[in-house]
Amino acid sequence: MRFSLTSQTSTDGVTEQSFTLGEITGVLFAPQGATGPRPLILMGHGGGQHKKAPGVLAGAHRFVAEGGFAVAAIDAPNHGDRPKDKQFIQFAGDMRARMAAGEDPAGLVAAMHDLLAGQAVADWQAVLTAVQELDHVGAGPVGYWGVSMGCGLGMPLLAADSRIRAAVLGLLGVHGLAAAAARVTVPVQFLLQWDDTRVPRDQALALFDALGSTDKTLHANPGDHGGIPAFETGNALRFFARHLG
Protein backbone atom coordinates (compact mmCIF):
# COMPACT_ATOMS: atom_id res chain seq x y z
CA MET A 1 0.00 0.00 0.00
CA ARG A 2 1.21 3.50 -0.83
CA PHE A 3 1.30 6.15 1.93
CA SER A 4 0.27 9.56 0.57
CA LEU A 5 -0.05 12.93 2.31
CA THR A 6 -3.07 14.65 0.75
CA SER A 7 -3.36 18.02 2.53
CA GLN A 8 -1.86 20.07 5.33
CA THR A 9 -3.05 22.85 7.64
CA SER A 10 -1.58 24.46 10.76
CA THR A 11 -3.40 26.02 13.72
CA ASP A 12 -1.98 27.31 17.01
CA GLY A 13 1.34 25.56 16.48
CA VAL A 14 -0.19 22.19 15.52
CA THR A 15 0.10 20.85 11.96
CA GLU A 16 -2.55 18.44 10.64
CA GLN A 17 -1.53 16.29 7.66
CA SER A 18 -4.31 14.25 6.09
CA PHE A 19 -3.14 10.99 4.55
CA THR A 20 -4.25 7.83 2.81
CA LEU A 21 -2.72 4.36 2.96
CA GLY A 22 -4.57 2.20 0.47
CA GLU A 23 -8.22 2.72 1.42
CA ILE A 24 -7.30 3.83 4.97
CA THR A 25 -7.99 7.53 5.60
CA GLY A 26 -6.26 9.30 8.45
CA VAL A 27 -4.67 12.43 9.87
CA LEU A 28 -1.29 12.98 11.48
CA PHE A 29 -0.88 15.75 14.06
CA ALA A 30 2.57 17.11 14.95
CA PRO A 31 4.17 20.31 16.26
CA GLN A 32 4.44 22.90 13.50
CA GLY A 33 7.88 22.74 11.91
CA ALA A 34 8.76 19.56 13.81
CA THR A 35 11.91 17.67 12.82
CA GLY A 36 13.44 14.54 14.29
CA PRO A 37 11.84 11.62 16.12
CA ARG A 38 9.27 11.89 18.90
CA PRO A 39 6.83 9.61 20.78
CA LEU A 40 3.65 8.77 18.87
CA ILE A 41 0.10 8.34 20.17
CA LEU A 42 -2.51 6.43 18.15
CA MET A 43 -6.08 7.66 18.77
CA GLY A 44 -9.14 5.53 18.07
CA HIS A 45 -12.61 7.07 17.79
CA GLY A 46 -16.00 5.90 19.06
CA GLY A 47 -18.74 4.11 17.15
CA GLY A 48 -20.37 6.18 14.41
CA GLN A 49 -17.61 8.81 14.69
CA HIS A 50 -14.50 9.50 12.62
CA LYS A 51 -10.83 10.52 12.76
CA LYS A 52 -11.66 14.18 13.52
CA ALA A 53 -14.44 13.64 16.04
CA PRO A 54 -14.44 16.46 18.63
CA GLY A 55 -12.94 14.33 21.41
CA VAL A 56 -10.17 13.03 19.19
CA LEU A 57 -9.40 16.47 17.79
CA ALA A 58 -9.28 18.15 21.20
CA GLY A 59 -7.11 15.41 22.70
CA ALA A 60 -4.74 15.31 19.74
CA HIS A 61 -4.14 19.06 19.83
CA ARG A 62 -3.35 18.97 23.55
CA PHE A 63 -1.03 15.97 23.23
CA VAL A 64 0.88 17.78 20.47
CA ALA A 65 0.87 21.33 21.83
CA GLU A 66 1.58 20.49 25.48
CA GLY A 67 3.48 17.22 25.20
CA GLY A 68 5.33 17.51 21.89
CA PHE A 69 3.92 14.17 20.76
CA ALA A 70 2.92 13.17 17.26
CA VAL A 71 -0.64 11.80 17.04
CA ALA A 72 -2.17 9.60 14.35
CA ALA A 73 -5.93 9.05 13.99
CA ILE A 74 -7.64 6.96 11.33
CA ASP A 75 -11.20 6.25 10.28
CA ALA A 76 -12.17 2.80 11.52
CA PRO A 77 -13.41 0.35 8.86
CA ASN A 78 -16.83 1.44 7.53
CA HIS A 79 -16.55 4.84 9.23
CA GLY A 80 -15.73 8.40 8.22
CA ASP A 81 -14.40 8.76 4.68
CA ARG A 82 -14.01 5.01 4.16
CA PRO A 83 -16.35 2.96 1.96
CA LYS A 84 -19.20 1.12 3.67
CA ASP A 85 -19.74 -2.52 2.69
CA LYS A 86 -23.16 -4.16 2.46
CA GLN A 87 -22.51 -6.57 5.33
CA PHE A 88 -21.75 -3.71 7.71
CA ILE A 89 -24.75 -1.64 6.62
CA GLN A 90 -27.07 -4.61 7.07
CA PHE A 91 -25.54 -5.52 10.44
CA ALA A 92 -25.75 -1.94 11.73
CA GLY A 93 -29.39 -1.62 10.72
CA ASP A 94 -30.27 -4.93 12.35
CA MET A 95 -28.43 -3.94 15.53
CA ARG A 96 -30.30 -0.64 15.80
CA ALA A 97 -33.64 -2.42 15.35
CA ARG A 98 -32.84 -5.05 17.98
CA MET A 99 -31.66 -2.43 20.47
CA ALA A 100 -34.82 -0.38 19.87
CA ALA A 101 -36.80 -3.53 20.65
CA GLY A 102 -35.12 -3.70 24.05
CA GLU A 103 -32.44 -6.34 23.46
CA ASP A 104 -29.39 -6.15 25.75
CA PRO A 105 -26.85 -4.07 23.78
CA ALA A 106 -23.71 -5.69 25.27
CA GLY A 107 -23.71 -8.72 22.97
CA LEU A 108 -24.69 -6.65 19.93
CA VAL A 109 -21.92 -4.12 20.50
CA ALA A 110 -19.39 -6.90 21.03
CA ALA A 111 -20.48 -8.54 17.77
CA MET A 112 -20.09 -5.23 15.94
CA HIS A 113 -16.58 -4.73 17.31
CA ASP A 114 -15.69 -8.31 16.44
CA LEU A 115 -16.84 -7.67 12.87
CA LEU A 116 -14.48 -4.69 12.57
CA ALA A 117 -11.56 -5.72 14.78
CA GLY A 118 -9.58 -7.93 12.41
CA GLN A 119 -9.41 -5.23 9.74
CA ALA A 120 -8.87 -2.46 12.29
CA VAL A 121 -5.84 -4.19 13.83
CA ALA A 122 -4.27 -4.71 10.40
CA ASP A 123 -5.00 -1.08 9.49
CA TRP A 124 -3.37 0.29 12.64
CA GLN A 125 -0.30 -1.88 12.24
CA ALA A 126 0.16 -0.74 8.63
CA VAL A 127 -0.33 2.92 9.56
CA LEU A 128 2.09 2.65 12.49
CA THR A 129 4.78 1.18 10.24
CA ALA A 130 4.26 3.88 7.58
CA VAL A 131 4.10 6.85 9.96
CA GLN A 132 7.23 5.82 11.84
CA GLU A 133 9.17 6.11 8.58
CA LEU A 134 8.53 9.87 8.55
CA ASP A 135 11.41 12.05 9.74
CA HIS A 136 9.31 14.04 12.22
CA VAL A 137 7.91 10.89 13.87
CA GLY A 138 10.55 8.16 13.71
CA ALA A 139 10.63 4.81 15.50
CA GLY A 140 10.15 6.12 19.03
CA PRO A 141 7.84 4.83 21.77
CA VAL A 142 4.13 4.44 20.94
CA GLY A 143 0.95 4.83 23.01
CA TYR A 144 -2.73 4.22 22.27
CA TRP A 145 -5.80 6.20 23.34
CA GLY A 146 -9.32 4.89 22.68
CA VAL A 147 -12.61 4.70 24.56
CA SER A 148 -15.95 3.05 23.73
CA MET A 149 -15.45 1.51 20.25
CA GLY A 150 -11.91 2.88 20.34
CA CYS A 151 -11.37 0.57 23.31
CA GLY A 152 -13.13 -2.37 21.64
CA LEU A 153 -10.87 -2.15 18.58
CA GLY A 154 -7.80 -1.06 20.52
CA MET A 155 -7.77 -3.96 22.98
CA PRO A 156 -6.98 -6.61 20.31
CA LEU A 157 -4.41 -4.24 18.79
CA LEU A 158 -2.60 -3.95 22.12
CA ALA A 159 -2.71 -7.73 22.50
CA ALA A 160 -1.20 -8.18 19.02
CA ASP A 161 1.43 -5.44 18.69
CA SER A 162 4.35 -5.13 21.14
CA ARG A 163 5.35 -1.72 19.73
CA ILE A 164 2.63 -0.06 21.82
CA ARG A 165 3.94 0.62 25.33
CA ALA A 166 1.05 2.31 27.18
CA ALA A 167 -2.68 2.89 26.68
CA VAL A 168 -5.66 4.92 27.85
CA LEU A 169 -8.83 2.84 27.45
CA GLY A 170 -12.36 2.66 28.84
CA LEU A 171 -16.12 3.20 28.46
CA LEU A 172 -16.68 -0.45 27.53
CA GLY A 173 -17.61 -3.73 29.18
CA VAL A 174 -15.89 -7.09 29.27
CA HIS A 175 -18.29 -8.86 26.88
CA GLY A 176 -16.20 -10.39 24.08
CA LEU A 177 -12.93 -8.82 25.27
CA ALA A 178 -11.78 -10.92 28.23
CA ALA A 179 -9.28 -13.00 26.24
CA ALA A 180 -7.72 -9.98 24.51
CA ALA A 181 -7.61 -8.01 27.77
CA ALA A 182 -5.71 -10.82 29.49
CA ARG A 183 -2.96 -10.47 26.87
CA VAL A 184 -2.56 -6.73 27.49
CA THR A 185 0.42 -6.25 29.79
CA VAL A 186 1.40 -2.61 29.16
CA PRO A 187 0.50 0.18 31.63
CA VAL A 188 -3.17 1.16 31.27
CA GLN A 189 -5.21 4.11 32.48
CA PHE A 190 -8.88 3.03 32.36
CA LEU A 191 -11.79 5.49 32.24
CA LEU A 192 -15.23 4.63 33.64
CA GLN A 193 -18.34 6.80 33.79
CA TRP A 194 -20.13 5.80 36.99
CA ASP A 195 -23.64 6.54 35.64
CA ASP A 196 -23.07 5.12 32.13
CA THR A 197 -26.44 4.08 30.65
CA ARG A 198 -24.79 2.19 27.77
CA VAL A 199 -22.18 0.18 29.65
CA PRO A 200 -23.21 -1.52 32.94
CA ARG A 201 -20.80 -0.58 35.70
CA ASP A 202 -20.11 -4.19 36.69
CA GLN A 203 -19.17 -5.03 33.10
CA ALA A 204 -16.74 -2.10 32.87
CA LEU A 205 -15.17 -3.06 36.20
CA ALA A 206 -14.87 -6.65 34.96
CA LEU A 207 -12.98 -5.45 31.87
CA PHE A 208 -10.59 -3.48 34.05
CA ASP A 209 -10.09 -6.55 36.23
CA ALA A 210 -9.46 -8.73 33.13
CA LEU A 211 -6.52 -6.60 31.98
CA GLY A 212 -3.27 -8.54 32.31
CA SER A 213 -1.26 -5.45 33.19
CA THR A 214 0.13 -5.13 36.70
CA ASP A 215 0.36 -1.36 36.17
CA LYS A 216 -3.24 -0.26 35.70
CA THR A 217 -5.25 2.61 37.18
CA LEU A 218 -9.03 3.07 37.25
CA HIS A 219 -10.39 6.62 36.84
CA ALA A 220 -14.11 6.66 37.70
CA ASN A 221 -16.13 9.85 37.27
CA PRO A 222 -19.85 10.61 37.69
CA GLY A 223 -21.90 11.06 34.54
CA ASP A 224 -23.13 9.23 31.48
CA HIS A 225 -21.27 7.63 28.58
CA GLY A 226 -20.18 10.78 26.76
CA GLY A 227 -19.43 12.85 29.86
CA ILE A 228 -15.71 12.26 30.43
CA PRO A 229 -14.44 15.35 32.29
CA ALA A 230 -12.04 17.58 30.36
CA PHE A 231 -9.39 17.14 33.05
CA GLU A 232 -9.00 13.49 32.04
CA THR A 233 -7.20 14.70 28.91
CA GLY A 234 -4.63 16.30 31.18
CA ASN A 235 -4.38 13.06 33.14
CA ALA A 236 -3.83 11.15 29.89
CA LEU A 237 -1.14 13.63 28.84
CA ARG A 238 0.77 13.11 32.08
CA PHE A 239 0.31 9.34 31.82
CA PHE A 240 1.80 9.25 28.32
CA ALA A 241 4.61 11.62 29.28
CA ARG A 242 5.51 9.30 32.15
CA HIS A 243 5.49 6.10 30.09
CA LEU A 244 6.62 7.34 26.66
CA GLY A 245 9.07 10.03 27.72
Buried (B, 14 or more C-beta within 10 A) or exposed (E): EEBEEEEEEEEEEBBBBBBBBEEBBBBBBBBEEBEEBBBBBBBBBBBEBBBBBEBBBEBBBBBBBEBEBBBBBBBBBBBBBBEEEEEBEEBBEEBEEBEEEEEEBBEBBBBBBBBBBEBBBBBBBBBBBBBBEBEBBBEBBBBBBBBBBBBBBBBBBBBBBEBBBBBBBBBBBBBBBBEBBEEBBBBBBBBBBEEBEBBBBEBBBBBBEBBBBEEBBBBBBEEEBEEBBEEBBEBBBEBBBEBBE
